[in-house]
Amino acid sequence: MNWNQIRTDLALEAKELWEQDPSHTTELRGVLARETKQKGVIVNTVQILDEEGEQQLGKPVGTYVTLDLVDYGKKERDSLRWAAQVLARQLRSLLPLKKGQSVLVAGLGNEAVTPDAIGPKVVRQLVVTRHLVERMPTLFGAYRPVSAIAPNVLGLTGLESAEVVGGVVDRAGPDCMIVVDALAASDLRRVCRTVQLADTGITPGSGVQNGRAAFNQDRFGIPVIAVGVPTVAHVPTVARLYDETLDQDGVDKLTGGQSMVITPQDMDAQVERLSKLVAWGINLALQESMDLEDIAFFVE
């Protein structure tokens, strides 16, 4: 099997796939990994340290934190709360923010396409405070200034998401950006059961082979933290992992020569739950004085 044909946006999966590749006879250099458990959530951290690690895994140098949420639906409300608290703690550790510094949250994707709707749905559930802090500082001056935008997609606007967001960055002048987007996984068990945080930014659409302009510090001049949720897996990737003898002709027979992805049957419900989880985590990370009851008061 050609391991380069396996597509994933998750650094943890890239590491696992590298280690499974029989052609690799040496240890993985330039990469550190550790696993912890917090409030029942398994947290895997992969640090790509240098160019060697970057080349080995095909991901930029940086820190990638993956939250394993396989059990989050068993006791839905409580487990969502716990997972949101863990997400907030991990996100806070990646955010290079001081007190009072402002944040822009960009929710990427197309809300009309369910697997791509995570970003816009998260934006709808955020506590946005920039206008309140500026206009009513005596009441809201203690809150962090947070703004949000869902720039939609190129096919609907004729504008790259990065162009739209770049204009907002120039005008609003945030100190940091959080970008939320849908990702692709290689392991079906991680689809809609994982959240990846990364301090490297993100390239929208890369998971579905439709890469657009990157969202990163080089482009915008401010730190960009990515929050991604894998909502699909590519059919060729899944097929090749289950049958290593499958060649391109076999893949074409399976897919009819079409580009195909796999999503859960209850995708609508999954996206609703996951967007709530991510929004809760971002709100808790940015407004440390708030709890989930305060957040509900603002957004519901």
C-alpha positions, 0 to 999 in steps of 0.5 A: 500500500502507498501510505502517501495516499492515506489522507488525514488532517489529524497530526495524531493519525499522521503519527500513527500511520507513520509508525505503521508503515513497514518501510519506516525502520527507524524511530520517528525523529523530530516529534514528541508525543504524550497522552493524558486523561482529564475528566474522562477525556483522553488528550493526546499532544503531538509536538512537531519540533523541526523540519525533519518532523514536519517532513515525516508527518506532512504537518507544519512545525507546532503543537497539536492537541487531540481530544478523544470524545468517544464516550462523550455521548453516553451521559450527554449533558454532563459529558459535554460539560466536562469535555468543554472544560477540558477543551477550554483548558487546552485551548487556553494553553495554546492562546498567547493572550494577556488580560484584555487582549482581543480575539477574532473567531472565524467559523469556516465552512458552508452552513448549508452542507451539514458536514461543513457546517461546524464553523458557522454553527459555532459562531452562532453560539459564541459570546461576542463582546467587542461592541459591548466592551467598547460602547459600555465599558463600565458594565462590560469592561471586565470581559475580553473583547471577542468578535466573530465572523462566518465568511462562507465559502468561495462558491457562494461569495466569490471571495476567499475566506482568507480575503474576507477575514483579512479585511476584518483583521485589518479593520478590527485589529484583534490580537489573536485569531481562532479558526474553526473548521471541519476536518477529515480523518482516516479512522472512522472511529474518530469521525465526529468523536475528536477535536484537534487544536493546533497553534499552526493555523489551518488550510480550509478545505485541505481535508477534502482536497479543496485547499484554499488560502491558509489561515496562519500567522504568516498571512495575518500577522497575529497568532492563529489557533485552529480548532478542527472537528473531523466530520468525514473520512475519504472512501479511498482512505478507508478502503485502503486501510481495510484492504492494503492490496487495493490499487487505484483500479479497485478504488475506482470500481468501489467509488465509480470514479467519483470523489466520495466521503463517509459521514455518520447517518445522524450527521445533523445531530452530531454537528449540533452537539459538536458545535455546541461543545466547541462553542462552549469550550471557546467561550470558557477559554476566552471569558474565564470569569464565566461558567456555562450558565452565564454563557447560556444567558448570553447566547440562548 
